[in-house]
Amino acid sequence: MDAISATFSKNYCLDQSGLAGIRRLINNARSASAAGKDTAYVFATETEYVLRTGANWKGPIGDFRMTIDKLFPDAVLPTCVEGIVKTGPTTFTAERKHFTPEHDVRFVVFRFGEPG
């Protein structure tokens, strides 16, 4: 878990709760492997949206709404997006008024499953 924490903590604000969720996913993969299912893994899918170019515009972007869907209810979604709110079993939303981005949006989704 130290390697996961070192790799993902800074860019995605991975906290103890997120690490506990990833531990749960790893334990699920270990259990599946022990049961003879060798095709189950824990996947990490990283995504980044470039927003900083908006800072070059004449003033703020304006009203901004972003929804992230992690697709799987048991997936873990670490992100440094401030004020993000869970809006459904798999969805999270962030909204801003008079938005001038200072950072790009980055998030990672950890999930347990089979390739494909």
C-alpha positions in Angstrom: 0.0 0.0 0.0 3.0 2.3 0.5 3.7 2.2 -3.3 0.1 3.0 -4.1 0.0 5.9 -1.6 3.3 7.3 -2.9 2.2 7.1 -6.5 -1.4 8.5 -6.2 -1.5 10.6 -3.0 -0.1 13.9 -4.4 -1.8 14.1 -7.8 -5.2 12.7 -6.6 -5.4 13.6 -2.9 -5.6 9.9 -2.0 -6.5 9.8 1.7 -6.9 7.1 4.4 -10.5 6.4 3.3 -9.5 6.0 -0.3 -6.6 3.7 0.7 -9.1 1.6 2.8 -11.3 1.3 -0.3 -8.3 0.2 -2.5 -7.3 -2.3 0.2 -10.9 -3.7 0.0 -10.5 -4.1 -3.8 -7.1 -5.8 -3.5 -8.6 -8.2 -0.9 -11.4 -9.0 -3.4 -8.8 -9.7 -6.1 -6.8 -11.9 -3.7 -10.0 -13.9 -2.7 -10.9 -14.3 -6.4 -7.4 -15.6 -7.1 -7.4 -18.0 -4.2 -10.7 -19.3 -5.5 -9.0 -20.1 -8.8 -10.2 -17.0 -10.8 -7.0 -15.7 -12.3 -8.5 -13.1 -14.5 -9.7 -10.7 -11.8 -7.6 -7.6 -11.2 -7.6 -4.2 -9.6 -7.4 -1.5 -12.3 -6.4 2.1 -12.0 -7.7 4.4 -14.7 -6.2 7.9 -14.6 -7.9 10.8 -16.4 -6.9 14.4 -16.8 -8.8 17.3 -18.3 -6.9 20.4 -19.3 -8.7 23.5 -18.0 -5.8 25.9 -17.3 -6.0 27.3 -20.8 -9.2 29.0 -19.6 -7.0 31.2 -17.5 -5.8 32.8 -20.8 -9.4 33.9 -21.6 -10.7 37.4 -21.0 -12.1 36.8 -17.6 -13.7 33.7 -15.9 -15.2 30.8 -17.9 -18.5 31.5 -16.2 -20.8 28.8 -14.8 -19.0 25.5 -14.7 -20.5 22.1 -13.9 -18.6 18.8 -14.1 -20.0 15.4 -13.4 -17.7 12.4 -13.0 -19.2 8.9 -13.3 -17.0 6.1 -11.9 -19.4 3.6 -13.4 -19.1 0.9 -10.7 -20.6 1.5 -7.2 -17.7 -0.3 -5.4 -15.0 1.6 -7.4 -12.8 4.2 -5.5 -12.5 7.7 -6.9 -9.7 9.9 -5.5 -9.5 13.4 -6.8 -8.3 16.8 -5.6 -11.4 18.6 -7.0 -12.6 20.9 -4.3 -16.2 20.8 -3.3 -17.1 17.7 -5.3 -20.3 16.1 -4.1 -21.6 12.6 -4.5 -24.9 12.9 -6.4 -25.7 9.3 -7.1 -24.4 5.7 -6.6 -21.6 6.3 -9.1 -21.7 10.0 -9.9 -20.0 13.1 -8.4 -20.5 16.7 -9.3 -18.6 19.9 -8.9 -20.1 23.3 -9.7 -18.5 26.8 -9.8 -19.8 30.3 -10.6 -17.5 32.8 -12.4 -15.0 30.0 -12.7 -11.4 30.7 -13.5 -9.4 27.4 -13.4 -6.1 27.4 -11.6 -5.5 23.7 -12.0 -6.3 20.9 -14.5 -8.9 18.3 -13.4 -7.3 15.0 -12.5 -8.9 11.9 -11.1 -8.2 8.2 -10.9 -10.8 5.3 -10.6 -9.8 2.1 -9.0 -12.0 -0.9 -9.7 -12.0 -4.6 -9.3 -13.0 -6.7 -12.2 -11.9 -8.6 -15.3 -10.1 -7.1 -18.3 -12.2 -6.0 -21.2 
